[in-house]
Amino acid sequence: MRKTARHASLAAAGLLALSSLTACANDAAGSATGSGGGGGKGESVKIMVGGLDKVIYMPAMLTQRLGYFQDEGLNVQLMSEPAGVQAETALVAGQVQGAVGFYDHTLDLQVKGKSVESVVQFSRAPGEVEVVSAKAAGDVTSPKDFKGRKLGVTGLGSSTDFLTKYLAVKNGVDVSEFTPVAVGAGPTFIAALQQGSIDGGMTTDPTVATILDKKAGKILLDMRTPEGSQQALGGPYPSSSLYMQTDWVNGHKATVQKLANAFVKTLKWMSTHSADEIAAKMPADYSQGDKALYTQSVKSTLPMFTDDGVMPENGPETVEKVLKAFNPNIKNANVDLSKTYTTEFAKAVK
């Protein structure tokens, strides 16, 4: 009853409102769970994803589609929110047992007194791209030109917000000198770019591929590869991950191991299959009618993924450095990085 009431209050507050962008993703999750999880037998686990149709979070739906949750005796229900920060909110509120979002939320939550850890690390680079609108491309040629600009992020307090602020500060622009605008991803981001509501912004595939195809903007910074992450952020930047409340992990180790088994199996599968083969496994509506463009977006993002689910060496330190550059809460706090992730489960996968 308590959970039901909490769900109602969260929904009333708009924290669980799904944008039209993710409606199709959620429908796909529903159809997938009907045949492979969420409606089948096995131990039930709810996971909130910060945008199921985003390629950076592809391992979530792909694991479902490959049947690996079911193989582990799990009944996983995947749900979708337009931004990672909303997935974080659902996790902390106890709405779900896991969240698929950026690892950096675990640091942000620790300084707020919440103990959350990454249990499977999907990636070693952000998978994000800073784009600039076709109209502003002549004037915005680097983050040094962010001053006075309106820049799109998925949500305020999201990882795209964090990274945009870091790029600004690193290049001599104070966070007060530009305006972050929450525009989501997909059609809402593209419309904001085309209409001039934003001069540029940070987003992921398949949105990036669509922007380039429509000639609505150009790439300013590409962080879809470890090399791009190194260049922009000074090191590996572990981003998309499965993170969970530490108390829940410690109390359900067998279940967490099953999740890790399924996700790591998917990461290994991704590392040995082509973008075409991967794209073919995803829900048909994710391609939005253009399979070739969707496949290209998968191919462009593939380099960011790990093949073992293990936290990359020096990754947490890079994330802490980035957050300390602009986040006053973290800047003046002692973050215990060892409590923000665990390799116990990924390393135990056989």
Salt bridges, closest charged atoms under 4 A:
GLU43 OE1 - LYS258 NZ 3.91
ASP71 OD2 - LYS265 NZ 3.86
GLU88 OE1 - HIS105 ND1 2.60
ASP108 OD2 - LYS112 NZ 2.98
ASP161 OD2 - LYS165 NZ 3.50
GLU177 OE2 - LYS147 NZ 3.50
ASP199 OD1 - ARG149 NH1 3.64
ASP205 OD2 - ARG224 NH1 2.79
ASP222 OD2 - ARG224 NH2 2.81
GLU344 OE2 - LYS253 NZ 3.31
